[in-house]
Amino acid sequence: MSNKIESHHSDFNAVITGHGSYAPPGILTNTDLAKMVETSDEWIKTRTGIERRHICKDNESTAQLATEAAKKAIAKAGLTPEQIELIIVATITPEMVFPSTACFVQQNLGSKKAWAFDLAAACSGFIYGISIAQQFIESGRVHNALIVGAETLTKITNYKDRTSCILFGDGAGAIVIEGKPKEKGKTQSGIIYSTMYTDGNSWQALNCQAYGSRNPVSKPLDDPKKIFMEIKGREVYQQAVRRIVETITECLEKCKITIDDVKMIVSHQMNARIIESAAKRLELPDDKIFININEYGNTSAASVPLAFDQAIREGKIKRGDIVILVAFGAGLTWGANVIRF
Ligand SMILES: CC(C)(COP(=O)(O)OP(=O)(O)OC[C@H]1O[C@@H](n2cnc3c(N)ncnc32)[C@H](O)[C@@H]1OP(=O)(O)O)[C@@H](O)C(=O)NCCC(=O)NCCS
């Protein structure tokens, strides 16, 4: 059920050397949504913290958003796309059934040397992606990896369902991780600890059922709404708070650190109230929690890297700081990475 990775058995540290994000310019405000379903700006803001979300046009795709974020992360790392050796794209809104979105990102970037694949772990996809890349880097199999979280969730959102359509937006975020030899006697930077969990029994809490092998495109759907995301909001809310608290507590214990050692917790942005309620239980001061859901809504796998990139650009995370990335989402899946940036 769970998988934990600690970095001390390796000769290499998996160090984050680049970061970047991109959101499409199109904006959907709460007031726009109030013209589509029975809701209000006030209700959405107070219940979720969301004020607006970025949305794709019909001709904008997940790989395009991913490529823009990736270019910024690679440039920030001081690398060229040709030097990238591994590309992982975390997404639940892929370019098409196959090939993977990662193949299109590899094509767009011209990263001929890289092997590339997608990772479908919903909102936890970026966290899972980091832990997978961490292993390839620490084992010396690759020198660097590009990890992207990218989504076009508005393409599978039911704009007739007010309980879900208010939540989701589109965007992408990326990081580059490089293997750096460990230096004796020095504080090690990089990914310190990763932990991941899955509970397939609760898959019905959050899903999008068509079109896959259970509901193939060749057969009429028993419920046409199956082409859209379905969420059991109240159920997810409780679970999310509990799992975030548990996972962060585990990270602190395993890494033998306290909240005082942590500069920032960057959580998946699913609902500001969920994040705040987890923060309260952990007795976290407000300045250790990064929230940007007001601007982007919930962007699933893109959410953590979008927030992480913004927090760094705003100077809220600096080199040497300890940061915990944490996520919870469909699967159910959840997990965290502890990083010394
Ligand atoms: C969806 C979510 C915002 C709903 O907020 P909530 O405070 O739990 O609200 P409830 O579902 O209890 O609904 C309260 C009332 O508001 C109504 N309501 C729901 N959506 C509404 C909307 N957009 N506008 C106005 N009223 C709305 C409900 O119908 C309900 O009315 P009732 O009391 O007459 O039945 C919240 O549960 C949530 O964020 N859940 C997790 C989100 C999620 O699943 N994210 C994806 C995975 S990470």
The ligand as a Tripos MOL2 file, in Angstrom:
@<TRIPOS>MOLECULE
LIG
   48    50     1     0     0
SMALL
NO_CHARGES

@<TRIPOS>ATOM
      1 C1        -17.1800   20.7560   -3.1110 C.3       1 LIG1
      2 C2        -17.0820   21.6140   -1.8620 C.3       1 LIG1
      3 C3        -16.5340   22.9820   -2.2040 C.3       1 LIG1
      4 C4        -18.4760   21.7930   -1.2690 C.3       1 LIG1
      5 O1        -18.3920   22.6100   -0.1150 O.3       1 LIG1
      6 P1        -19.1660   22.1610    1.2100 P.3       1 LIG1
      7 O2        -18.9420   23.2250    2.1980 O.co2     1 LIG1
      8 O3        -18.6940   20.7690    1.5410 O.co2     1 LIG1
      9 O4        -20.6490   22.1820    0.7270 O.3       1 LIG1
     10 P2        -21.7320   21.0210    0.7840 P.3       1 LIG1
     11 O5        -21.4210   19.9770   -0.2430 O.co2     1 LIG1
     12 O6        -21.8630   20.5980    2.2100 O.co2     1 LIG1
     13 O7        -22.9980   21.8190    0.3260 O.3       1 LIG1
     14 C5        -23.6030   22.8220    1.1160 C.3       1 LIG1
     15 C6        -24.7830   23.4050    0.3650 C.3       1 LIG1
     16 O8        -24.3000   24.2470   -0.7010 O.3       1 LIG1
     17 C7        -24.8990   23.8660   -1.9250 C.3       1 LIG1
     18 N1        -23.9480   24.0750   -3.0210 N.ar      1 LIG1
     19 C8        -23.0860   23.1850   -3.5670 C.ar      1 LIG1
     20 N2        -22.3750   23.7760   -4.5290 N.ar      1 LIG1
     21 C9        -22.7830   25.0510   -4.5900 C.ar      1 LIG1
     22 C10       -22.4170   26.1500   -5.3750 C.ar      1 LIG1
     23 N3        -21.4560   26.0640   -6.3220 N.pl3     1 LIG1
     24 N4        -23.0330   27.3340   -5.1620 N.ar      1 LIG1
     25 C11       -23.9780   27.4650   -4.2210 C.ar      1 LIG1
     26 N5        -24.3720   26.4540   -3.4400 N.ar      1 LIG1
     27 C12       -23.7850   25.2610   -3.6240 C.ar      1 LIG1
     28 C13       -25.2360   22.3980   -1.7500 C.3       1 LIG1
     29 O9        -26.2670   22.0310   -2.6290 O.3       1 LIG1
     30 C14       -25.6530   22.3610   -0.3020 C.3       1 LIG1
     31 O10       -26.9750   22.7960   -0.2040 O.3       1 LIG1
     32 P3        -27.9900   22.0600    0.8180 P.3       1 LIG1
     33 O11       -27.4070   22.3020    2.1830 O.co2     1 LIG1
     34 O12       -29.2650   22.7810    0.5550 O.co2     1 LIG1
     35 O13       -27.9670   20.6240    0.4150 O.co2     1 LIG1
     36 C15       -16.1810   20.9370   -0.7950 C.3       1 LIG1
     37 O14       -16.8160   19.8150   -0.2670 O.3       1 LIG1
     38 C16       -14.8530   20.5210   -1.3390 C.2       1 LIG1
     39 O15       -14.0170   21.3450   -1.6680 O.2       1 LIG1
     40 N6        -14.5940   19.1970   -1.4100 N.am      1 LIG1
     41 C17       -13.3750   18.6410   -1.8980 C.3       1 LIG1
     42 C18       -13.0850   19.0870   -3.2850 C.3       1 LIG1
     43 C19       -12.6140   17.9900   -4.1740 C.2       1 LIG1
     44 O16       -13.1720   16.9450   -4.2250 O.2       1 LIG1
     45 N7        -11.5420   18.2560   -4.8970 N.am      1 LIG1
     46 C20       -11.0260   17.3630   -5.8350 C.3       1 LIG1
     47 C21       -10.0620   16.3710   -5.2910 C.3       1 LIG1
     48 S1         -8.6910   16.9620   -4.4510 S.3       1 LIG1
@<TRIPOS>BOND
     1     1     2 1
     2     2     3 1
     3     2     4 1
     4     2    36 1
     5     4     5 1
     6     5     6 1
     7     6     7 2
     8     6     8 1
     9     6     9 1
    10     9    10 1
    11    10    11 2
    12    10    12 1
    13    10    13 1
    14    13    14 1
    15    14    15 1
    16    15    16 1
    17    15    30 1
    18    16    17 1
    19    17    18 1
    20    17    28 1
    21    18    19 ar
    22    18    27 ar
    23    19    20 ar
    24    20    21 ar
    25    21    22 ar
    26    21    27 ar
    27    22    23 1
    28    22    24 ar
    29    24    25 ar
    30    25    26 ar
    31    26    27 ar
    32    28    29 1
    33    28    30 1
    34    30    31 1
    35    31    32 1
    36    32    33 2
    37    32    34 1
    38    32    35 1
    39    36    37 1
    40    36    38 1
    41    38    39 2
    42    38    40 1
    43    40    41 1
    44    41    42 1
    45    42    43 1
    46    43    44 2
    47    43    45 1
    48    45    46 1
    49    46    47 1
    50    47    48 1
@<TRIPOS>SUBSTRUCTURE
     1 LIG1         1 GROUP 0 **** ****
